[in-house]
Amino acid sequence: MLKRFFLLCSGVDSNIVNSCSNGEQNKYAGIGATVFFTAVMAFIASSYALFTVFNNPYIAMGFGLVWGFLIFNLDRFIVSTIKKRDSFLDEFIQATPRIALAIVIAIVISKPLEIKIFEKEIAVVLLKEKNEMVMANKKQVTNYFQSDVDKNKAEIDSLKSDITKKEKEVNDLYSVFITEAEGTKGTMKLGKGPVYKEKREKHDMALKQLDSLKAMNAVKIKDKEAKAKTLQADLDKKVAETQPIIDGFDGLMARINALGKLPQLPSLFIMLLFLAIETSPIIAKLLSPKSEFDFKQEDAEMGIKNVLSQNRYQSELQRKTDAEIYDKVYADIKDDKELYNYKRKGALELLKLQADGFVEKQKKSM
């Protein structure tokens, strides 16, 4: 049962192969098994590749099944259409486009499996790329808000600087009226005289201005600091909104690109393995000598060609014979008086009708 199934997979003529020896049947069963298991690997590879795209096992397996049947049909067609000929060069020319197609199929099948085999290494590459993308994204978003943040910070610093300057001015005035009272500076007279009172009033006025400036700037600084917190919140929100996009950067294309950044030698060996599997039935048929199945197939084709050639020859003879017979028949009819008089009578009637019709048209136009 299994042998019959693999013979079906090989695409050989069942009527011919069933009449061949057991060894010949085993050879084509082996070719069919290769075709079948290549299709199975294609199903697994495409299912995994599509799972990374859709994240749905049922959809991935559905498309994978279609892809597996497609690869199975292509491989079966490739193997079944290669026929043994008398010249190896003719066989090679016949197999060249099929080998090229087999190479393409092998690459398509091997790539998703490479991604699965090197999944952990690819995850490390993707993690590094994601970290780089996070840093670059944060820097880009920060640059977007930086002008507003810097402007707001400069305004806060300016308000604080105004308070600091005023405090220094008040402290200087305080030192002036104290030293005046002590007699160490100013008039150099000890006691609280008119100059002391004048300087004390100036200090008190500056102190009131300082208190007023502190109260007014405190409100402004509070508003500016609230705005700074809002800007920071907007920045964090923008970064948080883009983070899921970066986290989702692990699709099929990203994994293929990450695979390309890994050492190529292991990937090359895997691809060569699938290339060998995919092209092995073709190579086997090219290198193997003509066998029992090939001779029987050639004999069956030769019989059909002979029948077609005989039919074509008989059809040509029949056409020529019929042509000669009809030439003689029409030559005899040409001398027949009765037929001549009958056709002459019909021609005269037709000419009369044409003449009457022409006269009627002339009357209508006048």
C-alpha positions in Angstrom: 0.0 0.0 0.0 2.8 2.4 1.0 4.8 1.4 -2.1 1.8 2.1 -4.4 1.4 5.5 -2.7 5.1 6.4 -3.3 4.8 5.2 -6.9 1.9 7.6 -7.3 4.0 10.4 -5.9 6.7 9.7 -8.4 4.4 10.4 -11.3 5.2 7.3 -13.3 2.8 5.5 -15.6 1.1 3.0 -13.3 0.3 0.5 -16.1 4.0 0.4 -17.2 5.6 0.4 -13.8 3.3 -2.4 -12.5 4.6 -4.6 -15.3 8.2 -4.0 -14.4 10.4 -5.9 -12.0 10.3 -5.4 -8.2 13.7 -3.6 -8.3 12.5 -1.1 -10.9 9.4 -0.4 -8.8 11.5 0.1 -5.7 13.6 2.7 -7.6 10.6 4.8 -8.5 9.0 4.3 -5.1 12.2 5.8 -3.6 11.9 8.8 -6.0 8.2 9.2 -5.0 9.1 9.1 -1.3 11.6 11.9 -1.8 8.9 14.0 -3.5 6.5 13.3 -0.7 8.8 14.1 2.2 10.0 17.3 0.4 6.4 18.4 0.3 6.0 17.6 4.0 9.0 19.8 4.8 7.6 22.5 2.6 4.3 22.3 4.6 6.2 22.6 7.9 8.4 25.4 6.7 5.6 27.5 5.2 3.4 26.9 8.2 6.1 28.3 10.5 6.8 31.2 8.3 3.2 32.2 8.0 2.7 31.7 11.8 5.3 34.5 12.3 3.1 36.7 10.1 -0.5 35.9 11.2 0.2 34.5 14.8 -2.7 32.1 14.1 -1.9 28.4 13.9 -5.0 27.5 11.9 -4.5 30.1 9.2 -0.8 29.2 9.1 -1.5 25.5 8.7 -4.2 26.1 6.1 -1.9 28.2 3.9 0.9 25.8 4.6 -1.2 22.8 3.4 -1.9 24.6 0.1 1.8 25.4 -0.2 2.8 21.8 0.5 0.4 20.5 -2.2 1.8 23.1 -4.6 5.4 22.0 -4.0 4.3 18.3 -4.2 2.7 18.9 -7.6 5.6 20.8 -8.9 8.2 18.2 -7.8 6.0 15.4 -9.2 5.7 17.3 -12.5 9.5 17.9 -12.6 10.4 14.3 -12.0 7.7 12.8 -14.3 8.6 14.9 -17.3 12.2 13.9 -17.4 12.7 11.1 -19.9 15.8 9.1 -20.8 17.2 9.8 -24.2 20.1 8.4 -26.3 22.3 11.5 -25.6 23.3 12.7 -22.1 23.6 16.2 -23.4 20.0 16.1 -24.6 18.9 14.8 -21.2 20.9 17.6 -19.4 19.4 20.3 -21.6 15.9 18.8 -20.9 16.6 18.8 -17.2 18.3 22.3 -16.9 15.1 24.4 -16.4 13.7 21.7 -14.0 17.0 21.9 -12.0 16.7 25.7 -11.9 13.1 25.4 -10.6 14.2 22.8 -8.0 16.9 25.2 -6.8 14.3 27.9 -6.3 12.0 25.5 -4.4 14.9 24.3 -2.2 15.8 27.9 -1.2 12.1 28.8 -0.5 11.7 25.7 1.7 15.0 26.0 3.6 14.8 29.7 4.6 11.9 29.4 7.1 13.4 26.2 8.6 16.7 28.1 9.0 14.8 30.8 10.9 13.3 28.1 13.2 16.6 26.3 13.7 18.5 29.5 14.6 15.6 31.0 16.5 17.6 31.7 19.7 20.4 33.4 17.8 17.9 35.5 15.8 16.2 36.5 19.1 19.5 37.9 20.4 20.0 39.9 17.1 16.5 41.2 17.3 16.9 42.2 21.0 20.0 44.2 20.1 18.1 45.9 17.2 15.1 46.6 19.4 17.3 48.2 22.1 19.0 50.4 19.5 15.5 51.3 18.1 14.3 52.2 21.6 17.3 54.5 22.2 16.9 56.1 18.8 13.2 56.5 19.2 13.6 58.1 22.7 16.2 60.4 21.4 14.1 61.4 18.4 11.0 62.1 20.6 13.2 64.0 23.1 14.5 66.2 20.3 10.9 66.9 19.2 10.1 68.2 22.7 13.5 69.6 23.5 12.9 73.2 22.3 9.8 73.6 24.5 11.6 72.0 27.5 14.6 74.2 27.1 12.5 77.3 26.7 10.4 76.5 29.8 13.6 75.7 31.9 15.2 79.0 30.8 12.1 80.9 31.9 12.2 79.2 35.3 15.9 79.9 35.7 15.3 83.6 34.8 12.6 83.9 37.4 14.8 82.3 40.1 17.7 84.5 39.0 15.5 87.7 39.5 14.8 86.6 43.0 18.5 85.8 43.7 19.5 89.3 42.4 16.9 91.0 44.6 18.0 89.0 47.6 21.6 90.1 47.0 20.4 93.7 46.7 18.5 93.4 50.0 21.4 91.8 51.7 23.7 94.6 50.5 21.3 97.2 51.8 21.1 95.4 55.1 24.9 95.4 55.4 24.9 99.2 54.6 22.5 100.3 57.3 24.0 98.0 59.9 27.6 99.2 59.3 26.2 102.8 59.4 24.7 102.1 62.8 28.0 100.6 64.0 30.0 103.5 62.6 32.3 101.3 60.7 31.3 102.6 57.3 29.3 105.5 55.8 29.5 108.6 58.1 31.7 106.7 60.5 29.5 107.9 63.4 28.1 105.4 65.9 24.3 105.5 66.4 21.1 105.6 64.5 21.1 109.0 62.9 19.3 110.4 59.9 21.6 108.6 57.4 20.9 105.3 59.2 17.1 105.9 59.0 17.4 106.8 55.3 19.4 103.6 54.6 17.1 101.5 56.8 14.0 102.8 54.8 15.7 102.0 51.6 16.4 98.4 52.8 12.9 98.0 54.1 11.5 99.1 50.7 13.8 96.6 48.9 12.7 93.9 51.3 9.1 94.5 50.5 9.9 94.4 46.8 11.7 91.1 47.4 8.7 89.6 49.2 6.4 90.8 46.4 8.8 89.4 43.7 9.0 86.1 45.6 5.2 85.8 45.8 4.7 86.7 42.1 7.6 84.6 40.8 6.6 81.7 42.9 3.2 81.5 41.1 5.0 81.8 37.7 7.6 79.2 38.7 4.8 76.8 39.9 3.1 77.2 36.5 6.3 76.7 34.6 7.2 73.6 36.7 3.7 72.2 36.0 4.2 72.8 32.3 7.6 71.0 32.6 5.8 68.0 34.1 3.2 68.1 31.4 5.9 68.2 28.7 7.7 65.3 30.4 4.4 63.4 30.6 3.8 64.0 26.9 7.3 62.8 26.1 6.8 59.6 28.1 3.4 59.1 26.5 4.8 59.4 23.0 7.6 57.0 23.9 5.1 54.6 25.4 2.8 54.8 22.3 5.7 53.8 19.9 7.0 51.1 22.2 4.5 48.4 21.0 5.6 49.0 17.4 9.2 48.3 18.4 8.2 45.3 20.5 6.3 43.9 17.5 9.5 44.2 15.4 9.9 40.4 15.0 8.0 39.6 11.8 9.2 37.4 8.9 11.2 40.1 7.2 12.9 41.2 10.4 13.8 37.5 11.1 15.2 37.1 7.6 17.3 40.2 8.0 18.5 39.0 11.4 19.4 35.7 9.9 21.5 37.5 7.3 23.5 39.0 10.1 24.5 35.6 11.5 27.4 33.6 10.2 26.4 32.3 6.7 28.2 29.0 6.7 25.6 27.0 8.8 22.8 28.5 6.7 24.6 27.5 3.6 24.9 23.9 4.7 21.2 23.7 5.5 20.3 25.2 2.1 22.7 22.8 0.3 21.0 19.9 2.2 17.6 20.9 0.9 19.1 21.6 -2.5 20.5 18.0 -2.6 17.1 16.6 -1.5 15.2 18.6 -4.0 17.4 17.8 -7.0 18.3 14.2 -6.0 15.4 12.6 -8.1 16.4 14.6 -11.1 20.1 13.8 -10.7 19.3 10.2 -10.1 17.3 10.0 -13.4 20.1 11.8 -15.3 22.9 9.6 -14.0 21.1 6.2 -14.1 21.2 4.2 -17.4 18.1 3.3 -19.3 16.2 0.7 -17.4 13.2 -1.6 -17.9 10.6 1.2 -17.3 12.4 3.5 -19.8 12.4 0.9 -22.5 8.8 0.0 -22.0 7.8 3.6 -21.9 9.7 4.3 -25.1 8.1 1.2 -26.7 4.6 2.5 -25.8 5.4 5.9 -27.1 6.8 4.4 -30.3 3.6 2.4 -30.8 1.5 5.6 -30.5 3.8 7.4 -32.8 3.5 4.6 -35.4 -0.3 4.6 -35.2 -0.3 8.4 -35.6 2.1 8.2 -38.5 -0.1 5.6 -40.2 -3.2 7.5 -39.6 -1.6 10.7 -41.0 -0.4 8.8 -44.1 -3.8 7.2 -44.7 -5.6 10.6 -44.3 -3.3 12.1 -46.8 -3.9 9.3 -49.3 -7.6 9.6 -48.8 -7.5 13.3 -49.4 -5.5 12.9 -52.6 -7.9 10.1 -53.8 -11.0 12.1 -53.1 -9.5 15.1 -55.0 -8.8 13.0 -58.1 -12.3 11.5 -58.0 -14.0 14.9 -57.8 -11.8 16.2 -60.6 -13.0 13.5 -62.9 -16.7 13.9 -61.8 -16.7 17.7 -62.5 -14.9 17.1 -65.8 -17.7 14.8 -66.9 -20.4 17.2 -65.6 -18.9 20.1 -67.6 -19.9 18.4 -70.9 -23.4 17.5 -69.9 -26.0 19.5 -72.1 -29.0 19.0 -69.7 -27.1 20.6 -66.8 -25.9 23.4 -69.2 -29.5 24.3 -70.3 -30.7 24.2 -66.7 -28.1 26.7 -65.5 -28.6 28.9 -68.6 -32.3 29.1 -67.9 -31.6 30.1 -64.2 -29.0 32.8 -65.3 -31.5 34.3 -67.8 -34.2 34.6 -65.0 -31.7 36.2 -62.7 -30.6 38.8 -65.3 -34.3 39.7 -66.0 -35.0 40.2 -62.3 -31.8 42.5 -62.0 -33.0 44.5 -65.1 -36.5 45.0 -63.7 -35.1 46.0 -60.3 -32.8 48.6 -61.9 -35.8 50.2 -63.8 -37.8 50.4 -60.6 -35.0 52.2 -58.8 -34.7 54.7 -61.7 -38.4 55.5 -61.6 -38.4 56.2 -57.9 -35.4 58.6 -58.2 -37.1 60.7 -60.9 
